[in-house]
C-alpha cells in the first residue's frame, strides 16, 4: 500500500515538497544544535525545559485523542465513526512519532538515549513514558495498517485485531496520564503539583485532537473524494465542545484553589501565567490570546446554528487547536519554572534555531499524516 | 589481560608529565594569605586515610559569612573545573550565594534586622536523604551512596534535565554548551564535563577518598562551614548543631536535606 503515497496530483507533490523542505531546514539546525549544544535554544539554568518538551506534552494529547473515535465505534457500535477510526489511528501514529522526536532533540546527549533501556530506572516516570508511548505507537501502527489492508482487499479484519483495538483505549488514557505524572509528581514545583494534572491533560487532549481531526476531515472532503459524513463530523464537534468545556472548568478550579486559599507559592505561578510578574508578561500575553480564543470557540461549538455551519466550525476548531497549543505547548511547561526555587523570574524566549527545529518536526509529522491519509483515500477510492 | 606496550608507554608518559610539572600554584587565595591553600590541592598519595561516615552532612553558620565573600565558591569551582560562562543563561555553578529571603522565603519577614537580610547565604546540593533527582532520573545516572552523597555519573547522563525539574533547591546545572573552553584554570586532578550533561556539588567525594575535607570547608576563613558525620555524636557537624537552633531548606517537602543553616 505504501506506493500509493508516492504518486499524486501536482498539488500533492508541491505540498510534500514544502514539508520536506521545512523538515530539511529543521534538520540543518538540529545538526548545528548537536555541534553547539542545547545552548542554541532559549533554555537556561532556571528554565530548563522549553518548546521541545512542551510540544511533546501537547502532542501526547493529540495522540491520545484517537480514543474518541475508537471508543464510540468499537464499544458502542457507533457506526458513523466506522469510516474514520483509521484516520484517528494514523493521526495517533504520526503524533507519537513527533513526540518521540521532540524528546530526542531535547536530550543533551542524544547518542546515549539507549541508556534508557540499558539502565532503566523503574521509579522514573520518564522511563514509563517511553514504554507506554512506544507501546501505543506499535498498537496503532498494527491496528491501523491491518484494518486498512483488509479494506483494500474488501475482507473483514482478522479477529485478533479487535482485542488489540480495545486495548488501545486504556492505553491511550495511560500515555497522557503518565505524561502528566512527569509533572504532577515533583514536590518542588507547586504549579505542577496538582492531582488534577492528568484529568486536565485528558480533557484538553479530547478537545484538541478531535478538533484537528475535524479540520482534516473537512480538508479531505474539499480536496479528495472521501467524505467522512456530516454525522461523524457533528458528533466529533460535540465531543470537542464537551471536552473544551471540561478543560476550561479544570483551569478555573485550579484558579479557585490558588486564589481563594491565598497561598503565595500557589498563586505566584498562576499570576505569572495570566498576568505576568514584575513586568515579565510575554507568556501572559499569549495566555490572554488562548483564553479569549477558547471562550469564542466554546460559544461557536455550543450553539447548534454555528456548530452546523462549516465556516464557523472551521473557525472554532482552529481556535480550539490554537488555544490549547498555547496552553499546553507553551504556558504549562515554562510556567512551572517561574519563579525558580530561588525566587528568580527568568524569561524564556525560544530562539530562531529552536523554532526551526520545532517547525521541522511538525513538518515531519504533517508529512507522515499526509502520506498516511493519501494511502487511506486511495484505498477508499478503490474499494 | 597483560598490559600492552602501548599501555605501558601511556602510563610511563603520564608519570613523566606529573613528575615534570611543578605542583599547581593554588588559588588566588594564596596571595590573600589563606592558610589552607595547600590543603585545597592536597595530593598526598600515601599517609592519609579516606574519610568515611555513615551520613555526611554540613552545617552553615551563615551569620559568619562576610558580605560579598566568595571564597567557598571560588575554591569549589576551581577544584572541580566548573566553567565560568559569565552569563545567567549558560551558567553552571555548584555553590551559589543568595539572599536570605530567597533561600528561606517561608521563614523570613520584612522586619528582620538588616544584619540578617544583608547576609549572603551559600547554597549547594542538599544531598537529600530522599532525593527527588535520584527518583526521577531515567538512567540511574544520578544516585545516592550509602554515606548519603548524591552523585552524578557524567558518562551515563543523557541530559534530559528531569533532575533539574525535580530538584526543589535549584542545585543543578546543565552544560548547555561545551564547558572546557570556559574553565578559567584547569585542575588536572578532576575530570571536566562534556556539553549536554547535568552537574552539581558532589560533597567533594574525590577529596574525602584522599582523606581531605571538602574544598569549600577548607577555603572558608571564617570557619562558617562545618562538615562531618551526622551519625557520629562527636563529629564537628554535630557539635555545631548542638549549639542552638538550625534550619534546613524546605524540609516540608520530605526530601531530608542535609545542609543545616544557623543564622
Interface residues (C-beta under 8 A of the other chain):
Chain A: X36 X37 X38 X39 X41 X43 X44 X45 X46 X48 X49 X103 X106 X107 X108 X109 X110 X112 X113 X115 X116 X118 X119 X120 X121 X123 X124 X125 X126 X127 X130 X182 X183 X185 X186 X187 X188 X189 X336 X337 X340 X341 X342 X343 X344 X346
Chain B: X88 X89 X90 X91 X92 X96 X98 X101 X102 X103 X105 X123 X132 X135 X136 X137 X138 X139 X140 X141 X156 X157 X158 X159 X160 X161 X162 X164 X165 X166 X167 X168 X169 X170 X173 X174 X175 X176 X177 X178 X194 X195 X196 X197 X198 X250 X253 X254 X255
